[in-house]
């Protein structure tokens, strides 16, 4: 089964994605570094966890799973 991959090219795009359920089950690929969002990271990750985002990727951090995989 294929998964959605959503691209966040800017921090504003990432914030916009926290406001929609479209990203449920998706992997989010950020085209910027984690250090750009460190002050808001907990807010963003908690919102994505509630929505059901699978993972998020940052250039300097790599992939972080948000919703654990089901076996």
KEMI-681430 format. One record per residue (C-alpha): x, y, z; residue number from 1. Coordinates in nm, 4 decimals, always signed. Each point is the difference from the previous one (the first is absolute). Example, Ala and Ser with C-alpha at 12.3 -4.5 7.8 and 13.67 -1.06 7.14 Angstrom:
2
<pt><px>+1.2300</px><py>-0.4500</py><pz>+0.7800</pz><i>1</i></pt>
<pt><px>+0.1370</px><py>+0.3440</py><pz>-0.0660</pz><i>2</i></pt>
END
This chain:
71
<pt><px>+0.0000</px><py>+0.0000</py><pz>+0.0000</pz><i>1</i></pt>
<pt><px>+0.1306</px><py>+0.3429</py><pz>-0.0922</pz><i>2</i></pt>
<pt><px>+0.0217</px><py>+0.2823</py><pz>+0.2509</pz><i>3</i></pt>
<pt><px>-0.0432</px><py>+0.3688</py><pz>-0.0595</pz><i>4</i></pt>
<pt><px>+0.3133</px><py>+0.2119</py><pz>+0.0068</pz><i>5</i></pt>
<pt><px>-0.0606</px><py>+0.3685</py><pz>+0.0579</pz><i>6</i></pt>
<pt><px>+0.2725</px><py>+0.2580</py><pz>-0.0603</pz><i>7</i></pt>
<pt><px>+0.0494</px><py>+0.2970</py><pz>+0.2305</pz><i>8</i></pt>
<pt><px>+0.2313</px><py>+0.2398</py><pz>-0.1800</pz><i>9</i></pt>
<pt><px>-0.0269</px><py>+0.2675</py><pz>+0.2675</pz><i>10</i></pt>
<pt><px>-0.0834</px><py>+0.0183</py><pz>+0.3714</pz><i>11</i></pt>
<pt><px>-0.3323</px><py>+0.1681</py><pz>-0.0856</pz><i>12</i></pt>
<pt><px>-0.0985</px><py>-0.3037</py><pz>-0.2071</pz><i>13</i></pt>
<pt><px>+0.0715</px><py>-0.2228</py><pz>+0.2981</pz><i>14</i></pt>
<pt><px>-0.2276</px><py>+0.2123</py><pz>+0.2207</pz><i>15</i></pt>
<pt><px>-0.2709</px><py>-0.0130</py><pz>-0.2670</pz><i>16</i></pt>
<pt><px>+0.0182</px><py>-0.3788</py><pz>+0.0004</pz><i>17</i></pt>
<pt><px>-0.0708</px><py>-0.0061</py><pz>+0.3759</pz><i>18</i></pt>
<pt><px>-0.3394</px><py>+0.1538</py><pz>-0.0788</pz><i>19</i></pt>
<pt><px>-0.1280</px><py>-0.2724</py><pz>-0.2333</pz><i>20</i></pt>
<pt><px>-0.0940</px><py>-0.3635</py><pz>+0.0319</pz><i>21</i></pt>
<pt><px>+0.1180</px><py>-0.0589</py><pz>-0.3594</pz><i>22</i></pt>
<pt><px>+0.3394</px><py>-0.0992</py><pz>+0.1378</pz><i>23</i></pt>
<pt><px>-0.1462</px><py>-0.2916</py><pz>+0.1982</pz><i>24</i></pt>
<pt><px>+0.2095</px><py>-0.3072</py><pz>-0.0772</pz><i>25</i></pt>
<pt><px>+0.2549</px><py>+0.2061</py><pz>-0.1921</pz><i>26</i></pt>
<pt><px>+0.3751</px><py>+0.0385</py><pz>+0.0160</pz><i>27</i></pt>
<pt><px>+0.1085</px><py>+0.3635</py><pz>+0.0044</pz><i>28</i></pt>
<pt><px>+0.3276</px><py>+0.0959</py><pz>-0.1663</pz><i>29</i></pt>
<pt><px>+0.1375</px><py>+0.3378</py><pz>+0.1111</pz><i>30</i></pt>
<pt><px>+0.2386</px><py>+0.1733</py><pz>-0.2366</pz><i>31</i></pt>
<pt><px>+0.1565</px><py>+0.1912</py><pz>+0.2858</pz><i>32</i></pt>
<pt><px>+0.1870</px><py>-0.0827</py><pz>+0.3191</pz><i>33</i></pt>
<pt><px>-0.1510</px><py>-0.0947</py><pz>+0.3347</pz><i>34</i></pt>
<pt><px>+0.1824</px><py>+0.2873</py><pz>+0.1668</pz><i>35</i></pt>
<pt><px>-0.2439</px><py>+0.2349</py><pz>-0.1788</pz><i>36</i></pt>
<pt><px>-0.2864</px><py>-0.1392</py><pz>+0.2122</pz><i>37</i></pt>
<pt><px>+0.1632</px><py>-0.1059</py><pz>+0.3273</pz><i>38</i></pt>
<pt><px>-0.1854</px><py>+0.2625</py><pz>+0.2047</pz><i>39</i></pt>
<pt><px>-0.3361</px><py>-0.1289</py><pz>-0.1307</pz><i>40</i></pt>
<pt><px>+0.0904</px><py>-0.3674</py><pz>-0.0455</pz><i>41</i></pt>
<pt><px>-0.2129</px><py>-0.1354</py><pz>+0.2865</pz><i>42</i></pt>
<pt><px>-0.3068</px><py>+0.1876</py><pz>-0.1227</pz><i>43</i></pt>
<pt><px>+0.0462</px><py>-0.1212</py><pz>-0.3587</pz><i>44</i></pt>
<pt><px>+0.0747</px><py>-0.3628</py><pz>+0.0899</pz><i>45</i></pt>
<pt><px>-0.2945</px><py>-0.0198</py><pz>+0.2410</pz><i>46</i></pt>
<pt><px>-0.2367</px><py>+0.1396</py><pz>-0.2648</pz><i>47</i></pt>
<pt><px>+0.1263</px><py>-0.2525</py><pz>-0.2560</pz><i>48</i></pt>
<pt><px>-0.0337</px><py>-0.2833</py><pz>+0.2508</pz><i>49</i></pt>
<pt><px>-0.3651</px><py>+0.0941</py><pz>+0.0617</pz><i>50</i></pt>
<pt><px>-0.0660</px><py>+0.0160</py><pz>-0.3754</pz><i>51</i></pt>
<pt><px>+0.1718</px><py>-0.3345</py><pz>-0.0644</pz><i>52</i></pt>
<pt><px>+0.3070</px><py>+0.0989</py><pz>-0.2023</pz><i>53</i></pt>
<pt><px>+0.2337</px><py>-0.2998</py><pz>-0.0361</pz><i>54</i></pt>
<pt><px>+0.3367</px><py>+0.1752</py><pz>-0.0110</pz><i>55</i></pt>
<pt><px>+0.1796</px><py>+0.3241</py><pz>-0.0644</pz><i>56</i></pt>
<pt><px>+0.3378</px><py>+0.0505</py><pz>-0.1672</pz><i>57</i></pt>
<pt><px>+0.2382</px><py>+0.2915</py><pz>+0.0555</pz><i>58</i></pt>
<pt><px>+0.3239</px><py>+0.0501</py><pz>-0.1948</pz><i>59</i></pt>
<pt><px>+0.2213</px><py>+0.0104</py><pz>+0.3090</pz><i>60</i></pt>
<pt><px>-0.1887</px><py>-0.2524</py><pz>+0.2152</pz><i>61</i></pt>
<pt><px>-0.1226</px><py>-0.2675</py><pz>-0.2358</pz><i>62</i></pt>
<pt><px>-0.3272</px><py>-0.1853</py><pz>+0.0456</pz><i>63</i></pt>
<pt><px>-0.1955</px><py>+0.0133</py><pz>+0.3245</pz><i>64</i></pt>
<pt><px>-0.2931</px><py>-0.2366</py><pz>+0.0410</pz><i>65</i></pt>
<pt><px>-0.3022</px><py>+0.1704</py><pz>+0.1497</pz><i>66</i></pt>
<pt><px>-0.2687</px><py>-0.2678</py><pz>-0.0123</pz><i>67</i></pt>
<pt><px>+0.1389</px><py>-0.3468</py><pz>+0.0782</pz><i>68</i></pt>
<pt><px>-0.0302</px><py>-0.2567</py><pz>-0.2789</pz><i>69</i></pt>
<pt><px>-0.2619</px><py>-0.2713</py><pz>+0.0470</pz><i>70</i></pt>
<pt><px>+0.1287</px><py>-0.3540</py><pz>-0.0460</pz><i>71</i></pt>
END
